[in-house]
Amino acid sequence: MPATLDQIKRSMQSTNDLFNSEVFGKRNFAALDDIYTRNARILPPGAPMISGRKAIKKFWSDMVQSANATSAVLASVDVMPVGDAAVEIGKATLTVEPPGQPAAQMEVKYVVYWQQEDSGWKWHVDIWNSNS
Amino acid sequence: MPATLDQIKRSMQSTNDLFNSEVFGKRNFAALDDIYTRNARILPPGAPMISGRKAIKKFWSDMVQSANATSAVLASVDVMPVGDAAVEIGKATLTVEPPGQPAAQMEVKYVVYWQQEDSGWKWHVDIWNSNS
């Protein structure tokens, strides 16, 4: 029986929550194995595209530690299932706490192309930009 | 007979070429009817998401005229067919010629979620950001 849209959304939300709780909250970058597909690509603002989970792990490890980022709360705006995959539009609130400065929040919007890999829903293409 | 990947890519390239030749080259914003689906959404850097073709037309009309943009050359980096749709990763070179200033070029990367509508391949979700 194929998953319902609600089941897909719940699976996706649990992946999104991992990104906040493990990667940003605990700096557990190994959790990115459960978030990105092996051949995932990210397209960050201000940098060229980055391909493959190993390079993506380095990106987030560098970013979280250099900005002292402490949370990344993701919320789906729209989930569009297509074939056995899905396209998500979402928004994120990032919190950074640079040493000696007050905490700051950034509002970001994103598009993720999701695929199923190893029985989980993962980010295969991930692009975002800032609202301001 | 389903279209081959090459046929899909050619259809997509002709849509992408319209964006350069008609929208940027001739400022024919009506051509956006053949480029975006009716319920398309764009996620531009520095602004909130914009929904629907009418609002998208206003965005590009304002942007092209205020920046005096003269070309937007798009090139696919990867096309991933999924279901009866496709996800494209691409790059674009935008040329702007502000009055009294030398022409400048901007390198942009993007992800487009393509759907078929009215027998053409069109942009349904369009997000981009700068490399620098």
Chai-1 contact restraints between the chains, C-beta under 6 A:
chainA,res_idxA,chainB,res_idxB,connection_type,confidence,min_distance_angstrom,max_distance_angstrom,comment,restraint_id
A,L43,B,K109,contact,1.0,0.0,6.0,A-B,restraint_1
A,P45,B,N129,contact,1.0,0.0,6.0,A-B,restraint_2
A,P48,B,N131,contact,1.0,0.0,6.0,A-B,restraint_3
A,M49,B,K109,contact,1.0,0.0,6.0,A-B,restraint_4
A,V82,B,V82,contact,1.0,0.0,6.0,A-B,restraint_5
A,V82,B,G83,contact,1.0,0.0,6.0,A-B,restraint_6
A,V82,B,A85,contact,1.0,0.0,6.0,A-B,restraint_7
A,G83,B,V82,contact,1.0,0.0,6.0,A-B,restraint_8
A,G83,B,G83,contact,1.0,0.0,6.0,A-B,restraint_9
A,A85,B,V82,contact,1.0,0.0,6.0,A-B,restraint_10
A,V87,B,Y113,contact,1.0,0.0,6.0,A-B,restraint_11
A,K109,B,L43,contact,1.0,0.0,6.0,A-B,restraint_12
A,K109,B,M49,contact,1.0,0.0,6.0,A-B,restraint_13
A,V111,B,V111,contact,1.0,0.0,6.0,A-B,restraint_14
A,V111,B,V125,contact,1.0,0.0,6.0,A-B,restraint_15
A,V111,B,I127,contact,1.0,0.0,6.0,A-B,restraint_16
A,Y113,B,V87,contact,1.0,0.0,6.0,A-B,restraint_17
A,V125,B,V111,contact,1.0,0.0,6.0,A-B,restraint_18
A,I127,B,V111,contact,1.0,0.0,6.0,A-B,restraint_19
A,I127,B,I127,contact,1.0,0.0,6.0,A-B,restraint_20
A,N129,B,P45,contact,1.0,0.0,6.0,A-B,restraint_21
A,N129,B,N129,contact,1.0,0.0,6.0,A-B,restraint_22
A,N131,B,P48,contact,1.0,0.0,6.0,A-B,restraint_23
